[in-house]
Amino acid sequence: MAINLKSTSNVASGGVKVLVYGQAGAGKTTLIKTLPDPIILSAEGGLLSLQGCDIPYVEIGSLDALGEAYEWLAKSEEAQKFRSVALDSISEIAEVVLSEEKKGTKDGRAAYGSMNDRMAQVIRAFRDLPGRHVYFSAKAEKVQTEEGALLYMPSMPGSRLAQGLPYYFDEVLALRLAANEEGTIQRGLQCQSDLSWLAKDRSGRLDPWEPANLGLIITKIDMKIGAKIEEE
């Protein structure tokens, strides 16, 4: 068998795919306006924070609606003008899927199992959407680790889906609020895990903390190798 060796230096970027989670009111939806040319797939209906931004959106009330939106984004010439896709939020989309599954069975465990399988397909499909930046927002929840510590992580219905969600992404960032020395509340994206918050940056290009701006995050991660060498 002939082996076709390739080099990671020639891997082309198909767009940055990032999962951001945070507590209610942290500003996960507001982050969308920092994306380049976004369209929103909204399962929450909480878009008031974007009033006046004139960002197109599609309401997602069922898995069929989500599937239709994916097909349109992947195949329609009209959709090619959108450089970024925002799923707001993946937690709520999972709740929609779970509700549909519960209608079809009286076995709660079976409903959660089917939801896990279907959400895995949804997440992979949008994560691998070529040529687009994709932003997945999620709620935050505090869980107890096996060692007894309390850790914030993305929230999803069903413990198996919640625990597996971060493994689908190279970039998992925590949107946090903190007071500066003057007492002013500021937002920031935590890019590395600590003892209380889960985060990771496989690109290796982000600082431990970054401004709450997805456009800047994308620029850092999606930087051309040649441009990086010139700067150095």
Backbone as JSON, one array per atom type, in Angstrom:
{
  "sequence": "MAINLKSTSNVASGGVKVLVYGQAGAGKTTLIKTLPDPIILSAEGGLLSLQGCDIPYVEIGSLDALGEAYEWLAKSEEAQKFRSVALDSISEIAEVVLSEEKKGTKDGRAAYGSMNDRMAQVIRAFRDLPGRHVYFSAKAEKVQTEEGALLYMPSMPGSRLAQGLPYYFDEVLALRLAANEEGTIQRGLQCQSDLSWLAKDRSGRLDPWEPANLGLIITKIDMKIGAKIEEE",
  "N": [[0.84, -1.19, 0.0], [0.58, 2.17, -0.93], [1.75, 5.02, 0.72], [0.66, 8.26, 1.17], [2.32, 10.87, 2.11], [1.79, 13.85, 3.9], [2.11, 17.34, 4.85], [1.6, 19.17, 7.84], [2.01, 21.85, 7.66], [0.89, 22.69, 5.35], [-1.79, 22.59, 5.67], [-4.92, 23.8, 4.96], [-6.94, 26.48, 6.15], [-10.29, 26.02, 7.06], [-11.94, 27.86, 8.09], [-12.62, 29.29, 11.3], [-13.71, 27.51, 14.1], [-15.5, 27.84, 16.95], [-16.34, 27.36, 20.35], [-18.09, 29.07, 22.76], [-18.84, 29.62, 26.08], [-20.88, 30.74, 28.82], [-22.22, 32.42, 31.72], [-25.69, 33.38, 32.26], [-26.48, 36.52, 30.89], [-23.89, 37.27, 30.47], [-23.16, 38.04, 27.94], [-23.08, 36.51, 25.6], [-24.64, 36.41, 23.26], [-24.33, 39.04, 22.36], [-21.71, 38.97, 21.51], [-21.86, 38.1, 18.9], [-22.04, 40.2, 17.1], [-19.44, 40.92, 16.69], [-18.42, 39.19, 14.89], [-17.25, 38.45, 11.54], [-19.35, 39.37, 8.94], [-21.92, 38.0, 9.8], [-24.52, 35.44, 10.15], [-27.34, 34.47, 12.03], [-28.43, 31.56, 13.66], [-31.03, 31.11, 15.52], [-32.15, 29.8, 18.51], [-33.04, 30.69, 20.84], [-34.39, 33.13, 20.92], [-33.68, 35.44, 22.17], [-32.68, 38.07, 21.16], [-32.57, 40.74, 21.65], [-30.42, 42.24, 22.51], [-29.04, 42.73, 20.24], [-30.42, 44.51, 18.81], [-30.81, 46.91, 16.32], [-28.46, 46.32, 15.06], [-28.79, 45.1, 12.64], [-28.49, 42.36, 11.77], [-28.92, 39.45, 9.92], [-31.14, 36.72, 10.71], [-32.22, 33.35, 11.44], [-34.97, 31.67, 12.72], [-34.9, 28.89, 14.84], [-36.83, 26.32, 15.49], [-37.14, 23.65, 15.44], [-35.65, 20.43, 14.7], [-35.81, 19.86, 12.01], [-35.97, 22.43, 10.91], [-33.44, 23.33, 11.51], [-31.9, 21.58, 9.97], [-32.71, 22.34, 7.39], [-31.7, 24.93, 7.37], [-28.97, 24.39, 7.47], [-28.57, 23.05, 4.99], [-29.17, 25.12, 3.25], [-27.18, 26.98, 3.88], [-24.94, 25.52, 3.13], [-25.27, 25.03, 0.39], [-26.58, 27.07, -1.05], [-26.25, 29.83, -3.25], [-26.98, 32.35, -2.45], [-26.45, 32.31, 0.26], [-23.73, 32.46, 0.45], [-22.63, 34.91, 0.97], [-22.45, 35.22, 3.67], [-20.0, 35.12, 5.96], [-19.69, 34.12, 8.46], [-21.26, 31.92, 10.79], [-23.57, 31.77, 13.37], [-24.59, 29.81, 16.01], [-26.98, 30.09, 18.25], [-28.5, 29.27, 21.01], [-26.26, 26.46, 21.28], [-26.95, 24.93, 23.41], [-29.71, 25.45, 23.76], [-30.64, 24.51, 21.31], [-30.15, 21.8, 21.62], [-32.03, 21.29, 23.62], [-34.38, 21.65, 22.17], [-34.18, 19.49, 20.39], [-34.22, 17.37, 22.24], [-36.8, 17.67, 23.29], [-38.31, 16.98, 21.04], [-37.57, 14.3, 20.79], [-38.6, 13.22, 23.14], [-41.3, 13.3, 22.67], [-41.66, 11.17, 21.02], [-41.24, 8.85, 22.43], [-41.76, 6.99, 25.47], [-39.76, 6.3, 27.06], [-37.42, 7.72, 28.93], [-34.61, 7.47, 29.05], [-34.02, 6.47, 26.54], [-34.79, 8.63, 24.97], [-32.91, 10.59, 25.7], [-30.61, 9.3, 24.82], [-31.04, 9.18, 22.03], [-31.13, 11.9, 21.52], [-28.48, 12.61, 22.14], [-27.11, 11.28, 20.03], [-28.17, 12.54, 17.74], [-27.51, 15.2, 18.19], [-24.75, 15.03, 18.12], [-24.34, 14.58, 15.42], [-25.34, 16.99, 14.37], [-23.58, 18.9, 15.51], [-21.08, 18.1, 14.46], [-21.61, 18.47, 11.73], [-22.03, 21.29, 11.41], [-19.65, 22.21, 12.56], [-17.83, 21.3, 10.69], [-18.49, 22.73, 8.49], [-17.51, 23.98, 5.47], [-15.23, 26.67, 4.75], [-16.35, 28.64, 6.36], [-16.56, 30.65, 9.28], [-17.58, 29.45, 12.38], [-19.6, 29.95, 15.11], [-20.4, 28.69, 18.17], [-22.54, 29.13, 20.79], [-23.02, 28.59, 24.3], [-24.71, 27.76, 27.34], [-23.56, 28.07, 30.76], [-22.6, 25.81, 33.34], [-22.11, 24.68, 36.71], [-20.23, 22.01, 37.76], [-19.43, 19.06, 39.66], [-16.28, 17.66, 39.93], [-14.56, 14.44, 39.6], [-12.67, 14.53, 41.54], [-13.83, 16.04, 43.43], [-13.81, 18.78, 43.18], [-15.27, 21.96, 42.17], [-16.31, 22.91, 39.0], [-16.71, 25.12, 36.3], [-18.35, 24.64, 33.22], [-19.4, 24.05, 29.74], [-22.95, 23.92, 29.36], [-25.3, 21.38, 28.79], [-28.24, 19.47, 27.95], [-28.39, 16.44, 29.62], [-25.84, 14.5, 30.96], [-23.86, 13.08, 29.57], [-23.67, 14.24, 27.01], [-22.97, 16.84, 27.73], [-20.45, 16.45, 28.95], [-19.02, 15.48, 26.78], [-19.07, 17.5, 24.88], [-16.95, 19.58, 24.78], [-14.88, 18.18, 23.5], [-15.34, 18.19, 20.82], [-14.3, 20.46, 19.76], [-11.58, 22.64, 18.84], [-11.23, 25.06, 19.98], [-12.32, 26.23, 22.94], [-13.82, 28.52, 24.82], [-14.26, 30.56, 27.71], [-16.6, 32.94, 28.52], [-16.32, 35.61, 30.56], [-17.14, 37.76, 33.34], [-15.63, 40.39, 35.06], [-14.39, 42.57, 37.64], [-12.4, 45.46, 37.24], [-9.5, 47.28, 38.54], [-10.62, 49.73, 39.11], [-13.14, 49.07, 39.7], [-14.91, 48.74, 37.64], [-17.01, 46.75, 35.65], [-15.87, 44.36, 33.42], [-15.72, 42.5, 30.34], [-14.28, 39.41, 29.3], [-12.52, 36.86, 27.44], [-11.68, 33.77, 28.55], [-9.05, 31.67, 27.83], [-7.56, 29.53, 28.6], [-7.62, 26.71, 30.77], [-8.37, 26.85, 34.27], [-8.48, 26.23, 37.81], [-11.17, 26.5, 38.17], [-12.6, 27.04, 35.84], [-13.3, 25.65, 32.67], [-11.39, 25.62, 29.73], [-9.82, 25.83, 26.47], [-7.22, 26.09, 24.01], [-6.25, 25.01, 21.16], [-4.96, 26.03, 18.99], [-2.81, 27.45, 19.87], [-2.3, 30.12, 19.62], [-3.55, 32.05, 21.07], [-3.69, 34.33, 23.83], [-3.72, 33.78, 27.42], [-5.91, 35.26, 28.35], [-8.26, 36.99, 26.4], [-9.62, 39.86, 24.63], [-13.2, 40.41, 24.55], [-13.99, 39.78, 21.76], [-14.77, 38.36, 18.87], [-13.91, 38.7, 16.27], [-11.26, 39.52, 16.54], [-10.23, 37.25, 17.75], [-10.55, 35.35, 15.7], [-8.86, 36.46, 13.75], [-6.36, 36.14, 14.98], [-6.17, 33.31, 15.19], [-6.57, 32.4, 12.6], [-4.5, 33.38, 11.16], [-2.29, 33.75, 8.43], [0.46, 31.62, 7.75], [2.73, 32.65, 6.48], [2.46, 35.4, 6.92], [2.78, 35.45, 9.66], [5.46, 34.69, 9.94], [6.73, 36.86, 8.73], [6.14, 38.91, 10.52], [7.59, 38.07, 12.74]],
  "CA": [[0.0, 0.0, 0.0], [1.36, 3.41, -1.03], [1.41, 6.03, 1.72], [0.79, 9.63, 0.67], [2.68, 11.73, 3.22], [1.47, 15.27, 3.77], [2.68, 18.17, 5.91], [0.63, 20.03, 8.51], [2.25, 23.25, 7.29], [0.09, 22.99, 4.17], [-3.21, 22.44, 5.97], [-5.65, 25.04, 4.72], [-7.99, 26.76, 7.13], [-11.65, 26.0, 6.56], [-12.7, 28.72, 8.98], [-12.43, 29.05, 12.74], [-14.9, 26.98, 14.78], [-15.24, 28.15, 18.36], [-17.41, 27.23, 21.33], [-17.98, 30.02, 23.86], [-19.9, 29.43, 27.06], [-20.87, 31.73, 29.88], [-23.44, 32.51, 32.51], [-26.72, 34.26, 31.72], [-26.16, 37.93, 30.99], [-22.46, 37.55, 30.23], [-23.03, 38.71, 26.64], [-22.75, 35.54, 24.53], [-25.32, 36.83, 22.04], [-23.72, 40.29, 21.92], [-20.46, 38.63, 20.82], [-22.11, 37.8, 17.49], [-21.81, 41.38, 16.26], [-18.0, 41.05, 16.43], [-18.06, 38.23, 13.84], [-17.3, 39.0, 10.18], [-20.51, 39.06, 8.09], [-22.59, 36.84, 10.4], [-25.94, 35.12, 10.15], [-27.64, 33.81, 13.3], [-29.44, 30.51, 13.8], [-31.42, 31.44, 16.89], [-33.11, 28.92, 19.18], [-33.35, 31.3, 22.13], [-35.31, 34.25, 20.78], [-33.2, 36.56, 22.98], [-31.81, 38.85, 20.3], [-32.78, 42.16, 21.91], [-29.12, 42.9, 22.67], [-28.51, 43.03, 18.91], [-31.33, 45.43, 18.15], [-30.11, 48.01, 15.67], [-27.25, 45.84, 14.38], [-29.19, 44.65, 11.3], [-27.88, 41.07, 11.47], [-29.95, 38.48, 9.54], [-31.23, 35.53, 11.55], [-33.22, 32.33, 11.15], [-35.47, 31.06, 13.95], [-34.78, 27.43, 14.84], [-37.78, 25.75, 16.44], [-37.19, 22.2, 15.28], [-34.48, 19.86, 14.05], [-36.01, 20.02, 10.57], [-35.61, 23.8, 10.56], [-31.98, 23.4, 11.58], [-31.4, 20.87, 8.8], [-32.95, 23.19, 6.23], [-30.75, 26.04, 7.44], [-27.65, 23.87, 7.11], [-28.55, 22.81, 3.54], [-29.15, 26.43, 2.59], [-25.85, 27.56, 4.07], [-23.93, 24.72, 2.44], [-25.47, 24.89, -1.04], [-27.19, 28.22, -1.7], [-25.37, 30.94, -3.62], [-27.41, 33.49, -1.64], [-25.87, 32.21, 1.6], [-22.27, 32.56, 0.41], [-22.19, 36.23, 1.46], [-22.25, 35.16, 5.11], [-18.7, 34.51, 6.27], [-19.76, 33.51, 9.79], [-22.54, 31.34, 11.22], [-23.66, 31.74, 14.84], [-25.64, 28.98, 16.58], [-27.24, 30.74, 19.54], [-27.3, 28.62, 21.49], [-26.26, 25.01, 21.08], [-27.66, 24.38, 24.57], [-31.14, 25.53, 23.48], [-30.92, 23.62, 20.19], [-30.22, 20.46, 22.2], [-33.32, 21.19, 24.31], [-35.38, 21.46, 21.12], [-34.05, 18.1, 19.93], [-34.67, 16.49, 23.33], [-38.26, 17.76, 23.34], [-38.84, 16.18, 19.93], [-37.35, 12.89, 21.08], [-39.49, 12.81, 24.22], [-42.63, 13.13, 22.1], [-41.72, 9.92, 20.28], [-41.03, 7.68, 23.28], [-42.01, 7.15, 26.9], [-38.53, 5.91, 27.73], [-36.58, 8.9, 29.05], [-33.22, 7.16, 28.72], [-33.93, 6.36, 25.08], [-34.89, 9.99, 24.42], [-31.62, 11.24, 25.89], [-29.65, 8.63, 23.95], [-31.27, 9.63, 20.66], [-30.72, 13.29, 21.47], [-27.01, 12.62, 22.06], [-26.68, 10.88, 18.69], [-28.56, 13.55, 16.76], [-26.73, 16.42, 18.42], [-23.39, 14.77, 17.65], [-24.38, 14.79, 13.97], [-25.52, 18.43, 14.14], [-22.35, 19.62, 15.89], [-20.05, 17.79, 13.47], [-21.98, 19.05, 10.44], [-21.74, 22.73, 11.42], [-18.23, 22.39, 12.83], [-17.08, 21.0, 9.47], [-18.99, 23.55, 7.39], [-16.28, 24.52, 4.87], [-15.11, 28.06, 4.34], [-17.11, 29.54, 7.23], [-16.32, 30.69, 10.71], [-18.8, 29.01, 13.05], [-19.61, 30.28, 16.53], [-21.39, 27.98, 18.97], [-22.63, 29.63, 22.16], [-23.62, 27.62, 25.22], [-24.86, 28.17, 28.73], [-22.55, 27.54, 31.67], [-23.07, 25.16, 34.56], [-21.07, 24.28, 37.64], [-20.32, 20.57, 38.04], [-18.42, 18.55, 40.59], [-15.38, 16.7, 39.29], [-14.32, 13.2, 40.34], [-11.83, 14.87, 42.7], [-14.63, 16.82, 44.38], [-13.73, 20.22, 42.91], [-16.35, 22.54, 41.39], [-15.77, 23.4, 37.74], [-17.64, 25.64, 35.31], [-18.17, 24.07, 31.89], [-20.6, 24.25, 28.92], [-24.14, 23.21, 29.84], [-26.13, 20.7, 27.8], [-29.12, 18.48, 28.57], [-27.76, 15.12, 29.64], [-24.44, 14.61, 31.4], [-22.94, 12.53, 28.57], [-23.48, 15.25, 25.97], [-22.24, 17.96, 28.34], [-19.05, 16.08, 29.14], [-18.37, 15.24, 25.49], [-19.12, 18.66, 24.0], [-15.66, 20.27, 24.54], [-13.97, 17.39, 22.68], [-15.62, 18.44, 19.41], [-13.76, 21.75, 19.34], [-10.21, 23.02, 19.16], [-11.3, 26.29, 20.75], [-13.4, 26.31, 23.93], [-13.51, 29.73, 25.57], [-15.22, 30.96, 28.73], [-16.87, 34.37, 28.55], [-16.43, 35.92, 31.98], [-17.24, 39.14, 33.79], [-14.76, 40.65, 36.21], [-14.21, 43.99, 37.94], [-11.01, 45.92, 37.2], [-9.06, 47.96, 39.75], [-11.52, 50.85, 39.37], [-14.46, 48.53, 40.03], [-15.72, 48.65, 36.44], [-17.19, 45.39, 35.15], [-15.39, 44.15, 32.06], [-15.87, 41.15, 29.8], [-13.1, 38.84, 28.68], [-12.58, 35.45, 27.07], [-10.64, 32.94, 29.15], [-8.64, 30.74, 26.79], [-6.86, 28.4, 29.2], [-8.31, 26.23, 31.96], [-7.8, 26.98, 35.6], [-9.12, 25.29, 38.73], [-12.6, 26.75, 38.26], [-13.23, 27.19, 34.52], [-12.77, 24.84, 31.57], [-11.1, 26.33, 28.48], [-8.65, 25.3, 25.75], [-6.85, 26.73, 22.75], [-5.33, 24.12, 20.47], [-4.2, 26.76, 17.99], [-1.6, 27.97, 20.49], [-2.08, 31.51, 19.21], [-4.28, 32.97, 21.93], [-3.19, 34.59, 25.17], [-4.62, 33.2, 28.42], [-7.11, 36.08, 28.32], [-8.4, 37.8, 25.19], [-10.8, 40.73, 24.65], [-14.45, 39.77, 24.12], [-14.15, 40.17, 20.36], [-14.52, 37.16, 18.07], [-13.15, 39.08, 15.09], [-9.84, 39.49, 16.9], [-9.89, 35.83, 17.98], [-10.44, 34.72, 14.38], [-7.65, 36.97, 13.11], [-5.19, 35.51, 15.61], [-6.12, 31.88, 14.92], [-6.59, 32.15, 11.17], [-3.39, 34.11, 10.56], [-1.49, 33.0, 7.46], [1.79, 31.28, 8.25], [3.7, 33.58, 5.92], [2.35, 36.68, 7.61], [3.32, 35.29, 10.99], [6.91, 34.66, 9.83], [7.18, 38.21, 8.43], [6.06, 39.7, 11.74], [8.67, 37.65, 13.63]],
  "C": [[0.88, 1.24, 0.0], [0.84, 4.42, -0.01], [1.68, 7.42, 1.15], [1.06, 10.55, 1.86], [2.35, 13.19, 2.92], [2.1, 16.02, 4.93], [1.6, 19.05, 6.52], [0.83, 21.5, 8.16], [1.42, 23.67, 6.09], [-1.4, 22.83, 4.41], [-3.9, 23.78, 5.81], [-6.74, 25.23, 5.77], [-9.35, 26.74, 6.47], [-12.54, 26.9, 7.38], [-12.48, 28.33, 10.42], [-13.75, 28.59, 13.35], [-14.66, 27.09, 16.28], [-16.5, 27.97, 19.19], [-17.13, 28.21, 22.47], [-19.14, 29.77, 24.81], [-19.77, 30.48, 28.15], [-22.2, 31.75, 30.59], [-24.43, 33.47, 31.86], [-26.34, 35.72, 31.95], [-24.71, 38.28, 30.74], [-22.23, 38.24, 28.89], [-22.67, 37.78, 25.5], [-23.39, 35.94, 23.2], [-24.7, 38.11, 21.48], [-22.41, 40.05, 21.17], [-20.65, 38.46, 19.32], [-21.79, 38.99, 16.6], [-20.33, 41.63, 16.0], [-17.53, 40.06, 15.38], [-18.07, 38.91, 12.47], [-18.51, 38.48, 9.41], [-21.31, 37.87, 8.61], [-24.04, 36.66, 10.0], [-26.18, 34.28, 11.41], [-28.68, 32.73, 13.11], [-29.85, 30.54, 15.26], [-32.48, 30.47, 17.41], [-33.58, 29.53, 20.49], [-34.38, 32.41, 22.02], [-34.86, 35.47, 21.57], [-32.23, 37.43, 22.22], [-31.92, 40.35, 20.54], [-31.46, 42.91, 22.02], [-28.5, 43.28, 21.32], [-29.43, 43.96, 18.13], [-30.56, 46.61, 17.58], [-28.85, 47.6, 14.93], [-27.52, 45.34, 12.97], [-28.46, 43.38, 10.88], [-28.98, 40.09, 11.1], [-29.96, 37.27, 10.48], [-32.35, 34.62, 11.07], [-33.66, 31.72, 12.48], [-35.44, 29.54, 13.82], [-35.7, 26.88, 15.93], [-37.9, 24.25, 16.36], [-35.9, 21.73, 14.62], [-34.59, 19.97, 12.53], [-35.6, 21.41, 10.11], [-34.09, 23.98, 10.57], [-31.36, 22.72, 10.37], [-31.57, 21.68, 7.53], [-31.97, 24.36, 6.2], [-29.35, 25.58, 7.03], [-27.56, 23.66, 5.59], [-28.46, 24.12, 2.78], [-27.77, 27.07, 2.69], [-24.8, 26.84, 3.24], [-24.04, 24.8, 0.92], [-25.97, 26.13, -1.76], [-26.16, 29.29, -2.04], [-25.7, 32.18, -2.79], [-26.71, 33.52, -0.29], [-24.36, 32.42, 1.62], [-21.75, 33.9, 0.92], [-21.95, 36.23, 2.96], [-20.97, 34.4, 5.42], [-18.71, 33.79, 7.61], [-21.18, 33.03, 10.08], [-22.53, 31.25, 12.73], [-24.84, 30.87, 15.26], [-25.86, 29.43, 18.01], [-28.56, 30.21, 20.13], [-27.4, 27.12, 21.24], [-26.97, 24.31, 22.24], [-29.17, 24.35, 24.3], [-31.52, 24.62, 22.31], [-31.04, 22.18, 20.69], [-31.53, 20.25, 22.96], [-34.46, 20.98, 23.32], [-35.38, 20.01, 20.63], [-34.57, 17.13, 20.98], [-36.19, 16.5, 23.43], [-38.91, 16.94, 22.24], [-38.71, 14.7, 20.22], [-38.31, 12.38, 22.16], [-40.92, 12.59, 23.72], [-42.79, 11.77, 21.43], [-41.54, 8.68, 21.13], [-41.36, 8.01, 24.73], [-40.78, 6.8, 27.74], [-37.58, 7.1, 27.76], [-35.14, 8.64, 28.67], [-33.03, 7.05, 27.22], [-33.97, 7.73, 24.42], [-33.56, 10.72, 24.54], [-30.56, 10.61, 24.99], [-29.79, 9.07, 22.51], [-30.86, 11.08, 20.49], [-29.21, 13.41, 21.37], [-26.53, 12.32, 20.65], [-26.99, 11.96, 17.66], [-27.77, 14.84, 16.94], [-25.28, 16.24, 17.97], [-23.32, 15.01, 16.14], [-24.49, 16.28, 13.63], [-24.22, 19.19, 14.39], [-21.25, 19.37, 14.86], [-20.34, 18.47, 12.14], [-21.63, 20.54, 10.39], [-20.27, 23.01, 11.71], [-17.41, 22.21, 11.56], [-17.61, 21.76, 8.26], [-17.82, 24.27, 6.74], [-16.36, 26.0, 4.56], [-15.88, 29.05, 5.19], [-16.53, 29.52, 8.64], [-17.64, 30.31, 11.39], [-18.64, 29.23, 14.55], [-20.75, 29.53, 17.22], [-21.4, 28.62, 20.36], [-23.34, 28.59, 23.01], [-23.75, 28.25, 26.6], [-23.73, 27.55, 29.55], [-23.23, 26.85, 32.84], [-21.88, 24.76, 35.41], [-21.28, 22.82, 38.0], [-19.21, 20.19, 39.02], [-17.58, 17.49, 39.89], [-15.23, 15.46, 40.15], [-13.48, 13.46, 41.59], [-12.57, 15.7, 43.73], [-14.58, 18.31, 44.16], [-14.93, 20.67, 42.09], [-15.76, 23.23, 40.17], [-16.89, 23.9, 36.85], [-17.3, 25.03, 33.95], [-19.43, 24.31, 31.06], [-21.74, 23.37, 29.41], [-24.92, 22.64, 28.66], [-27.08, 19.76, 28.53], [-28.48, 17.09, 28.5], [-26.28, 15.22, 29.95], [-23.47, 14.11, 30.33], [-22.65, 13.54, 27.47], [-22.68, 16.43, 26.51], [-20.77, 17.65, 28.48], [-18.31, 15.92, 27.82], [-18.26, 16.47, 24.61], [-17.76, 19.32, 23.76], [-14.73, 19.51, 23.61], [-14.21, 17.6, 21.18], [-14.87, 19.65, 18.87], [-12.29, 21.9, 19.7], [-10.18, 24.26, 20.05], [-12.53, 26.28, 21.64], [-13.05, 27.45, 24.87], [-14.63, 30.06, 26.55], [-15.37, 32.47, 28.72], [-17.18, 34.76, 30.0], [-16.52, 37.42, 32.23], [-16.37, 39.32, 35.02], [-14.61, 42.15, 36.4], [-12.72, 44.33, 37.88], [-10.68, 46.67, 38.49], [-9.96, 49.14, 40.11], [-12.93, 50.39, 39.73], [-15.4, 48.42, 38.85], [-15.8, 47.21, 35.96], [-16.75, 45.3, 33.7], [-15.6, 42.7, 31.65], [-14.56, 40.69, 29.19], [-13.3, 37.37, 28.38], [-11.4, 34.71, 27.68], [-10.32, 31.8, 28.19], [-7.86, 29.53, 27.31], [-7.57, 28.01, 30.49], [-7.58, 26.66, 33.23], [-8.57, 26.03, 36.52], [-10.63, 25.43, 38.77], [-13.32, 26.78, 36.92], [-12.51, 26.34, 33.48], [-12.55, 25.72, 30.35], [-9.92, 25.66, 27.8], [-8.47, 26.04, 24.44], [-5.82, 25.86, 22.05], [-4.52, 24.84, 19.39], [-2.86, 27.24, 18.56], [-1.34, 29.43, 20.2], [-2.79, 32.52, 20.1], [-3.57, 33.15, 23.26], [-4.15, 33.94, 26.18], [-5.95, 33.94, 28.53], [-7.11, 36.92, 27.05], [-9.62, 38.72, 25.35], [-12.03, 39.98, 24.12], [-14.79, 40.24, 22.7], [-13.78, 38.98, 19.48], [-13.77, 37.47, 16.78], [-11.67, 39.04, 15.36], [-9.37, 38.06, 17.14], [-9.66, 35.13, 16.65], [-9.16, 35.16, 13.67], [-6.4, 36.31, 13.67], [-5.05, 34.04, 15.2], [-5.92, 31.61, 13.43], [-5.48, 32.87, 10.42], [-2.61, 33.22, 9.59], [-0.08, 32.79, 8.0], [2.83, 32.26, 7.76], [3.69, 34.92, 6.62], [2.95, 36.6, 8.99], [4.85, 35.33, 10.95], [7.45, 36.07, 9.59], [7.18, 39.09, 9.68], [7.21, 39.35, 12.69], [10.02, 38.13, 13.11]]
}
